[in-house]
Amino acid sequence: MFSAVVPVHGDGNDISIAFTTDGYAFANEGADAYVLLSVNGQTAVQQFSAGTDQGFDQQVIVKGVPTSQCHLAVVAVAQRDPAYPDAAALLRPGSVDAEIRPSS
C-alpha cells in the first residue's frame, strides 16, 4: 500500500486532475491480483485473473478539486488459492502520475 497527500493550490472549481498509476501484473492458475487507486474517495479497482501477464494503466479523474489536498492511495493485493500450492501472482505498480486539465 502507498498513500500520500498531494497539496493543490489555485481555483479548484475550474480544473480536473487525472491521476494514473501504471505497472505490471502476472497471475498463473490458482492465483489472482487486484490494484486499487483512490483519490478523495473516488476509487477504481482492476482485477487480474489467472493467465494475466501484462502491463496496466489505471486512472481516476477528480473534477473541481474543492479542497486544498488530494488524498491518494494505491493498494496492490496478490493472492493464491491454498489448493494450488505452486500458484504465483505478482503485481508491481511502477508510478503514479497526475495531469492537471483545465475544464474549458
PyRosetta script that sets phi, psi and omega in degrees:
from pyrosetta import init, pose_from_sequence

init()
pose = pose_from_sequence("MFSAVVPVHGDGNDISIAFTTDGYAFANEGADAYVLLSVNGQTAVQQFSAGTDQGFDQQVIVKGVPTSQCHLAVVAVAQRDPAYPDAAALLRPGSVDAEIRPSS")
pose.set_psi(1, 139.8)
pose.set_omega(1, 175.3)
pose.set_phi(2, -129.6)
pose.set_psi(2, 135.2)
pose.set_omega(2, 174.9)
pose.set_phi(3, -141.3)
pose.set_psi(3, 150.9)
pose.set_omega(3, 179.9)
pose.set_phi(4, -156.1)
pose.set_psi(4, 158.1)
pose.set_omega(4, 172.3)
pose.set_phi(5, -111.6)
pose.set_psi(5, 122.4)
pose.set_omega(5, -177.7)
pose.set_phi(6, -105.7)
pose.set_psi(6, 117.5)
pose.set_omega(6, 179.4)
pose.set_phi(7, -71.3)
pose.set_psi(7, 141.5)
pose.set_omega(7, 178.7)
pose.set_phi(8, -124.4)
pose.set_psi(8, 127.4)
pose.set_omega(8, 179.9)
pose.set_phi(9, -120.9)
pose.set_psi(9, 145.5)
pose.set_omega(9, 178.3)
pose.set_phi(10, 115.9)
pose.set_psi(10, -170.3)
pose.set_omega(10, -178.7)
pose.set_phi(11, -83.5)
pose.set_psi(11, 100.8)
pose.set_omega(11, -175.6)
pose.set_phi(12, -72.0)
pose.set_psi(12, -7.4)
pose.set_omega(12, -177.3)
pose.set_phi(13, -83.0)
pose.set_psi(13, -11.7)
pose.set_omega(13, -175.1)
pose.set_phi(14, -112.1)
pose.set_psi(14, 11.6)
pose.set_omega(14, -176.5)
pose.set_phi(15, -133.1)
pose.set_psi(15, 166.2)
pose.set_omega(15, 165.6)
pose.set_phi(16, -133.6)
pose.set_psi(16, 151.4)
pose.set_omega(16, 178.8)
pose.set_phi(17, -121.7)
pose.set_psi(17, 123.8)
pose.set_omega(17, 177.4)
pose.set_phi(18, -96.6)
pose.set_psi(18, 113.2)
pose.set_omega(18, 175.2)
pose.set_phi(19, -96.6)
pose.set_psi(19, 129.7)
pose.set_omega(19, -178.0)
pose.set_phi(20, -131.0)
pose.set_psi(20, 133.6)
pose.set_omega(20, 170.9)
pose.set_phi(21, -116.4)
pose.set_psi(21, 143.7)
pose.set_omega(21, 177.0)
pose.set_phi(22, -132.2)
pose.set_psi(22, 166.6)
pose.set_omega(22, -179.8)
pose.set_phi(23, 171.6)
pose.set_psi(23, -155.6)
pose.set_omega(23, -175.3)
pose.set_phi(24, -133.6)
pose.set_psi(24, 141.0)
pose.set_omega(24, 178.7)
pose.set_phi(25, -131.7)
pose.set_psi(25, 139.8)
pose.set_omega(25, 176.1)
pose.set_phi(26, -141.2)
pose.set_psi(26, 137.5)
pose.set_omega(26, 173.3)
pose.set_phi(27, -153.1)
pose.set_psi(27, 131.9)
pose.set_omega(27, 175.5)
pose.set_phi(28, -106.5)
pose.set_psi(28, -174.0)
pose.set_omega(28, -175.5)
pose.set_phi(29, -53.9)
pose.set_psi(29, 125.9)
pose.set_omega(29, 178.7)
pose.set_phi(30, 92.5)
pose.set_psi(30, 5.0)
pose.set_omega(30, -179.3)
pose.set_phi(31, -134.5)
pose.set_psi(31, 158.8)
pose.set_omega(31, 171.5)
pose.set_phi(32, -154.6)
pose.set_psi(32, 173.6)
pose.set_omega(32, -177.5)
pose.set_phi(33, -150.1)
pose.set_psi(33, 159.9)
pose.set_omega(33, 179.0)
pose.set_phi(34, -138.8)
pose.set_psi(34, 144.9)
pose.set_omega(34, 169.6)
pose.set_phi(35, -126.1)
pose.set_psi(35, 135.8)
pose.set_omega(35, -179.0)
pose.set_phi(36, -122.6)
pose.set_psi(36, 131.4)
pose.set_omega(36, 174.5)
pose.set_phi(37, -120.6)
pose.set_psi(37, 125.3)
pose.set_omega(37, -178.3)
pose.set_phi(38, -133.5)
pose.set_psi(38, 133.5)
pose.set_omega(38, 176.3)
pose.set_phi(39, -134.7)
pose.set_psi(39, 118.2)
pose.set_omega(39, 179.3)
pose.set_phi(40, 49.4)
pose.set_psi(40, 38.9)
pose.set_omega(40, 176.6)
pose.set_phi(41, 89.1)
pose.set_psi(41, -10.7)
pose.set_omega(41, 173.8)
pose.set_phi(42, -86.5)
pose.set_psi(42, 123.9)
pose.set_omega(42, -169.3)
pose.set_phi(43, -127.9)
pose.set_psi(43, 140.9)
pose.set_omega(43, 172.4)
pose.set_phi(44, -126.2)
pose.set_psi(44, 134.8)
pose.set_omega(44, 179.2)
pose.set_phi(45, -123.6)
pose.set_psi(45, 133.7)
pose.set_omega(45, 177.1)
pose.set_phi(46, -123.7)
pose.set_psi(46, 131.2)
pose.set_omega(46, -179.6)
pose.set_phi(47, -104.6)
pose.set_psi(47, 143.8)
pose.set_omega(47, 176.6)
pose.set_phi(48, -123.5)
pose.set_psi(48, 110.5)
pose.set_omega(48, -176.7)
pose.set_phi(49, -89.0)
pose.set_psi(49, 176.3)
pose.set_omega(49, 178.3)
pose.set_phi(50, -54.3)
pose.set_psi(50, 138.0)
pose.set_omega(50, -178.5)
pose.set_phi(51, 97.6)
pose.set_psi(51, -4.0)
pose.set_omega(51, 179.3)
pose.set_phi(52, -75.1)
pose.set_psi(52, 135.0)
pose.set_omega(52, 174.2)
pose.set_phi(53, -156.8)
pose.set_psi(53, 81.2)
pose.set_omega(53, -170.2)
pose.set_phi(54, -160.3)
pose.set_psi(54, 163.9)
pose.set_omega(54, 170.6)
pose.set_phi(55, -83.9)
pose.set_psi(55, 163.2)
pose.set_omega(55, 178.2)
pose.set_phi(56, -143.6)
pose.set_psi(56, 154.6)
pose.set_omega(56, 170.4)
pose.set_phi(57, -130.3)
pose.set_psi(57, 134.7)
pose.set_omega(57, 178.9)
pose.set_phi(58, -134.6)
pose.set_psi(58, 138.4)
pose.set_omega(58, -173.0)
pose.set_phi(59, -135.0)
pose.set_psi(59, 144.0)
pose.set_omega(59, 170.6)
pose.set_phi(60, -129.6)
pose.set_psi(60, 129.5)
pose.set_omega(60, 178.8)
pose.set_phi(61, -108.6)
pose.set_psi(61, 123.2)
pose.set_omega(61, 179.3)
pose.set_phi(62, -103.9)
pose.set_psi(62, 118.8)
pose.set_omega(62, -177.3)
pose.set_phi(63, -99.5)
pose.set_psi(63, 139.5)
pose.set_omega(63, 174.9)
pose.set_phi(64, 80.4)
pose.set_psi(64, -34.1)
pose.set_omega(64, -179.6)
pose.set_phi(65, 37.3)
pose.set_psi(65, 68.8)
pose.set_omega(65, -174.5)
pose.set_phi(66, -71.2)
pose.set_psi(66, -6.5)
pose.set_omega(66, 179.2)
pose.set_phi(67, -106.2)
pose.set_psi(67, 176.8)
pose.set_omega(67, 178.0)
pose.set_phi(68, -98.2)
pose.set_psi(68, 9.2)
pose.set_omega(68, 179.7)
pose.set_phi(69, -143.2)
pose.set_psi(69, 147.1)
pose.set_omega(69, 170.4)
pose.set_phi(70, -114.3)
pose.set_psi(70, 120.8)
pose.set_omega(70, 177.6)
pose.set_phi(71, -90.7)
pose.set_psi(71, 114.0)
pose.set_omega(71, -172.5)
pose.set_phi(72, -111.6)
pose.set_psi(72, 135.5)
pose.set_omega(72, 174.8)
pose.set_phi(73, -141.0)
pose.set_psi(73, 136.6)
pose.set_omega(73, 173.0)
pose.set_phi(74, -124.2)
pose.set_psi(74, 124.9)
pose.set_omega(74, -179.6)
pose.set_phi(75, -122.7)
pose.set_psi(75, 129.9)
pose.set_omega(75, 177.3)
pose.set_phi(76, -117.7)
pose.set_psi(76, 128.2)
pose.set_omega(76, -179.2)
pose.set_phi(77, -128.4)
pose.set_psi(77, 125.5)
pose.set_omega(77, 173.6)
pose.set_phi(78, -120.3)
pose.set_psi(78, 133.2)
pose.set_omega(78, -177.8)
pose.set_phi(79, -143.3)
pose.set_psi(79, 159.5)
pose.set_omega(79, 177.0)
pose.set_phi(80, -135.9)
pose.set_psi(80, 152.3)
pose.set_omega(80, 176.8)
pose.set_phi(81, -78.1)
pose.set_psi(81, 128.9)
pose.set_omega(81, -179.9)
pose.set_phi(82, -59.2)
pose.set_psi(82, -20.1)
pose.set_omega(82, 178.1)
pose.set_phi(83, -72.4)
pose.set_psi(83, -11.4)
pose.set_omega(83, 179.6)
pose.set_phi(84, -120.7)
pose.set_psi(84, 80.8)
pose.set_omega(84, -174.3)
pose.set_phi(85, -63.6)
pose.set_psi(85, -20.9)
pose.set_omega(85, 179.3)
pose.set_phi(86, -95.6)
pose.set_psi(86, 3.9)
pose.set_omega(86, -179.4)
pose.set_phi(87, -66.6)
pose.set_psi(87, 150.3)
pose.set_omega(87, 179.7)
pose.set_phi(88, -144.5)
pose.set_psi(88, 146.0)
pose.set_omega(88, 174.2)
pose.set_phi(89, -140.5)
pose.set_psi(89, 144.1)
pose.set_omega(89, 178.7)
pose.set_phi(90, -136.6)
pose.set_psi(90, 130.8)
pose.set_omega(90, 176.8)
pose.set_phi(91, -133.4)
pose.set_psi(91, 117.5)
pose.set_omega(91, -174.5)
pose.set_phi(92, -127.6)
pose.set_psi(92, 90.2)
pose.set_omega(92, 172.5)
pose.set_phi(93, -63.8)
pose.set_psi(93, 135.0)
pose.set_omega(93, -176.3)
pose.set_phi(94, -101.2)
pose.set_psi(94, -40.3)
pose.set_omega(94, -178.1)
pose.set_phi(95, -155.6)
pose.set_psi(95, 162.8)
pose.set_omega(95, 171.6)
pose.set_phi(96, -128.4)
pose.set_psi(96, 123.9)
pose.set_omega(96, -179.9)
pose.set_phi(97, -119.6)
pose.set_psi(97, 156.0)
pose.set_omega(97, 176.5)
pose.set_phi(98, -132.1)
pose.set_psi(98, 135.1)
pose.set_omega(98, 177.3)
pose.set_phi(99, -124.1)
pose.set_psi(99, 120.9)
pose.set_omega(99, 178.9)
pose.set_phi(100, -87.0)
pose.set_psi(100, 126.3)
pose.set_omega(100, -177.4)
pose.set_phi(101, -122.3)
pose.set_psi(101, 126.1)
pose.set_omega(101, 173.2)
pose.set_phi(102, -64.7)
pose.set_psi(102, 145.0)
pose.set_omega(102, -179.3)
pose.set_phi(103, -69.4)
pose.set_psi(103, -33.7)
pose.set_omega(103, -176.9)
pose.set_phi(104, -93.9)
pose.dump_pdb("model.pdb")
